[in-house]
């Protein structure tokens, strides 16, 4: 019997790409489960400066216009103005950022 010379099997480019993608997905899942999915989403979406003042002002105006007492007076929001983050404030507490006063809704 002759000796068969076997070389190591070469990895294809597709296999290498699949391994890299698998590792990336695994890291993404570990990071998401360990830090919380909301925190992960905030980190992903805040690359452009991180200001959400206009969005919060519009949401508060909508809550006021429909008379949503809980949404305007109690529900807390996180406002980001690009340099600072103001957390755990209801719309009624954010008038210095352009949120209009909603009259007697919170009384």
Backbone bond lengths (Angstrom), bond angles and torsions (degrees), N, CA, C in turn:
res aa  C-N    CA-C-N  psi(-1)  N-CA   C-N-CA  omega(-1)  CA-C   N-CA-C  phi
1 X - - - 1.442 - - 1.517 109.63 -
2 X 1.280 113.53 139.25 1.450 118.89 179.66 1.523 111.58 -89.59
3 X 1.274 114.82 155.33 1.471 120.43 177.73 1.523 107.52 -83.36
4 X 1.329 114.58 127.99 1.464 120.23 179.86 1.527 107.85 -93.44
5 X 1.305 115.39 124.88 1.457 120.61 -179.67 1.530 108.14 -89.17
6 X 1.348 116.49 106.14 1.468 120.23 -179.91 1.520 109.00 -103.05
7 X 1.306 115.91 125.54 1.455 120.73 174.33 1.524 108.42 -89.07
8 X 1.345 116.23 159.33 1.468 119.52 175.69 1.511 110.02 -64.69
9 X 1.290 115.47 142.65 1.461 119.32 -179.33 1.521 108.60 -70.97
10 X 1.302 116.95 133.84 1.449 121.20 -179.40 1.522 110.42 -80.31
11 X 1.341 115.06 144.51 1.456 119.73 176.41 1.514 108.57 -83.43
12 X 1.307 115.36 136.43 1.454 119.14 177.30 1.524 109.47 -83.57
13 X 1.300 115.81 162.16 1.462 121.42 179.37 1.532 110.52 -61.57
14 X 1.313 116.90 -37.94 1.467 121.34 178.82 1.519 112.16 -61.37
15 X 1.323 116.79 -40.14 1.459 120.94 178.51 1.520 110.81 -65.16
16 X 1.318 117.14 -42.11 1.465 120.86 179.93 1.529 110.30 -64.80
17 X 1.313 117.88 -42.57 1.469 121.52 178.39 1.520 110.38 -63.47
18 X 1.328 117.56 -41.99 1.463 120.90 179.05 1.524 111.32 -62.80
19 X 1.313 117.83 -39.79 1.464 121.40 179.15 1.528 110.39 -65.87
20 X 1.337 117.06 -44.54 1.467 120.84 179.36 1.526 110.69 -62.81
21 X 1.318 118.10 -45.04 1.464 121.61 178.23 1.526 111.32 -63.26
22 X 1.323 116.70 -40.14 1.469 120.34 178.02 1.511 111.67 -62.02
23 X 1.319 116.96 -41.47 1.463 120.53 178.81 1.535 110.34 -67.15
24 X 1.327 117.04 -40.06 1.465 120.31 178.80 1.529 111.29 -63.05
25 X 1.320 117.70 -43.24 1.459 121.37 178.36 1.527 110.10 -64.50
26 X 1.307 117.73 -40.44 1.460 121.58 178.69 1.528 111.16 -62.65
27 X 1.323 117.41 -44.42 1.468 121.10 177.51 1.518 110.28 -62.97
28 X 1.339 117.88 -42.87 1.467 122.47 177.92 1.524 110.96 -59.03
29 X 1.327 117.85 -45.59 1.461 121.53 -179.97 1.526 111.69 -65.86
30 X 1.307 117.35 -42.83 1.466 120.18 179.13 1.529 110.06 -62.49
31 X 1.325 117.19 -45.82 1.452 120.76 179.87 1.527 110.92 -63.96
32 X 1.323 117.60 -41.71 1.460 121.14 179.78 1.512 113.12 -64.15
33 X 1.322 117.24 -43.68 1.454 120.16 179.96 1.532 112.36 -72.94
34 X 1.318 117.77 -31.02 1.460 119.30 -176.71 1.527 112.59 -82.17
35 X 1.326 119.00 -33.10 1.465 120.44 -178.63 1.515 113.25 -102.52
36 X 1.296 118.73 -11.46 1.460 121.90 -176.95 1.521 109.98 97.96
37 X 1.309 115.87 139.45 1.459 120.35 -174.43 1.518 112.33 -69.65
38 X 1.347 118.10 -34.51 1.466 119.23 178.40 1.517 110.67 -65.15
39 X 1.325 116.58 -42.70 1.460 120.58 177.93 1.524 110.46 -61.43
40 X 1.318 117.12 -41.21 1.460 121.19 178.87 1.525 110.42 -63.32
41 X 1.322 117.28 -45.25 1.459 120.66 -179.47 1.524 110.64 -63.36
42 X 1.356 117.49 -39.94 1.463 120.27 177.26 1.525 110.98 -61.54
43 X 1.319 117.74 -40.05 1.460 120.88 179.31 1.531 111.01 -66.35
44 X 1.315 117.42 -36.64 1.466 120.99 -178.83 1.531 110.75 -71.22
45 X 1.334 117.59 -40.75 1.463 120.72 -173.29 1.518 113.86 -88.07
46 X 1.311 119.97 -5.72 1.456 121.10 -175.13 1.520 114.12 -100.30
47 X 1.319 119.66 26.92 1.453 121.48 178.72 1.520 112.25 -75.56
48 X 1.314 118.53 -22.22 1.458 121.27 -174.05 1.510 115.07 -91.04
49 X 1.294 120.74 25.03 1.453 122.42 178.03 1.508 112.64 115.17
50 X 1.292 118.07 -30.92 1.446 121.13 172.94 1.505 116.51 79.44
51 X 1.309 120.06 26.63 1.451 121.21 178.22 1.523 109.93 -98.32
52 X 1.339 115.86 128.35 1.461 120.16 177.04 1.524 111.36 -127.92
53 X 1.340 117.43 23.93 1.463 121.72 -176.18 1.521 110.82 -59.98
54 X 1.327 117.85 -47.36 1.470 120.84 -178.73 1.519 111.66 -60.85
55 X 1.330 116.99 -40.10 1.461 120.81 -179.90 1.526 110.80 -64.92
56 X 1.325 116.94 -43.73 1.470 120.84 -179.91 1.530 110.27 -66.34
57 X 1.329 118.07 -41.96 1.462 121.62 179.25 1.533 110.29 -61.81
58 X 1.334 117.51 -43.53 1.466 120.92 178.57 1.522 111.46 -65.62
59 X 1.330 117.53 -40.96 1.465 120.75 179.32 1.519 110.58 -64.21
60 X 1.332 116.73 -41.13 1.467 120.12 179.02 1.527 111.17 -67.17
61 X 1.330 117.08 -39.40 1.470 120.21 177.84 1.526 110.46 -62.50
62 X 1.318 116.96 -38.72 1.460 120.68 177.73 1.528 111.06 -65.39
63 X 1.336 116.65 -44.46 1.473 120.47 178.83 1.520 110.40 -60.37
64 X 1.329 117.58 -39.87 1.460 121.58 178.93 1.526 111.25 -67.43
65 X 1.339 116.56 -44.19 1.463 119.97 -175.55 1.525 113.12 -65.54
66 X 1.326 117.92 -29.02 1.466 119.55 178.87 1.527 112.01 -95.89
67 X 1.330 116.68 0.66 1.463 120.19 177.52 1.524 113.68 73.96
68 X 1.316 117.06 29.71 1.474 121.74 -179.93 1.524 108.89 -80.70
69 X 1.342 115.68 93.10 1.467 121.39 -175.76 1.523 111.65 -62.18
70 X 1.325 117.46 -45.28 1.468 119.58 179.71 1.526 110.72 -64.23
71 X 1.313 117.30 -46.50 1.457 121.67 -177.55 1.515 113.55 -63.09
72 X 1.335 117.71 -32.31 1.458 120.54 -178.34 1.527 112.57 -92.58
73 X 1.312 117.30 -38.66 1.468 120.93 -170.92 1.524 114.19 -96.68
74 X 1.323 119.09 -25.50 1.461 120.93 -171.22 1.517 113.45 -121.00
75 X 1.328 117.89 -43.67 1.466 121.21 -175.97 1.529 110.68 -60.02
76 X 1.329 115.95 125.52 1.465 119.69 -177.38 1.524 111.15 -85.74
77 X 1.310 114.14 150.56 1.462 121.91 -179.17 1.522 109.23 -133.07
78 X 1.319 115.48 157.81 1.457 121.49 174.81 1.516 107.90 -112.09
79 X 1.316 116.34 117.45 1.457 122.30 -178.04 1.522 108.41 -105.23
80 X 1.321 115.94 130.60 1.466 122.01 179.56 1.515 108.02 -122.24
81 X 1.324 116.02 120.71 1.466 119.36 -177.70 1.516 113.04 -106.08
82 X 1.317 117.91 16.56 1.450 121.88 178.16 1.513 113.14 99.63
83 X 1.331 116.96 -34.47 1.465 120.35 179.00 1.518 112.66 -116.79
84 X 1.318 117.35 -26.61 1.467 121.15 -177.84 1.520 109.93 -134.17
85 X 1.321 114.69 156.86 1.457 121.64 176.18 1.512 108.43 -119.83
86 X 1.321 116.02 123.64 1.458 122.07 178.74 1.513 106.64 -107.83
87 X 1.332 116.08 113.46 1.468 120.72 -173.99 1.519 111.01 -109.17
88 X 1.314 114.63 159.60 1.468 123.84 171.46 1.523 113.70 57.04
89 X 1.316 117.10 44.29 1.455 121.67 174.83 1.517 109.41 -122.86
90 X 1.314 115.85 140.75 1.463 121.17 175.29 1.522 108.13 -82.68
91 X 1.315 116.48 167.75 1.465 121.21 -179.59 1.525 111.30 -57.11
92 X 1.336 117.12 -37.78 1.469 120.56 -178.16 1.524 112.24 -62.64
93 X 1.339 117.58 -20.76 1.465 122.04 -179.16 1.524 112.75 -93.60
94 X 1.314 118.32 -2.30 1.466 121.79 -174.11 1.526 113.02 -109.44
95 X 1.335 117.57 26.76 1.465 120.06 -177.58 1.525 112.10 -66.03
96 X 1.330 118.56 -25.77 1.465 120.08 179.12 1.527 112.12 -71.57
97 X 1.322 117.43 -9.56 1.473 121.84 178.08 1.523 112.19 -104.77
98 X 1.333 117.03 11.27 1.453 120.61 175.49 1.514 114.88 103.88
99 X 1.334 118.06 2.33 1.461 120.78 176.37 1.523 107.70 -76.60
100 X 1.327 116.31 124.54 1.446 121.31 -178.02 1.530 110.54 -72.46
101 X 1.327 115.45 145.41 1.457 121.12 175.97 1.521 108.66 -68.30
102 X 1.302 116.76 138.17 1.468 120.57 -174.74 1.527 112.16 -102.21
103 X 1.296 117.21 31.83 1.465 121.47 175.78 1.516 112.54 65.34
104 X 1.309 115.78 -128.51 1.465 121.51 -173.96 1.535 112.54 -96.84
105 X 1.293 118.00 14.95 1.468 120.45 -176.44 1.523 111.63 -60.67
106 X 1.311 118.72 -37.92 1.471 121.72 -175.22 1.519 114.30 -90.04
107 X 1.321 117.62 4.04 1.478 119.52 -179.73 1.495 111.83 -83.41
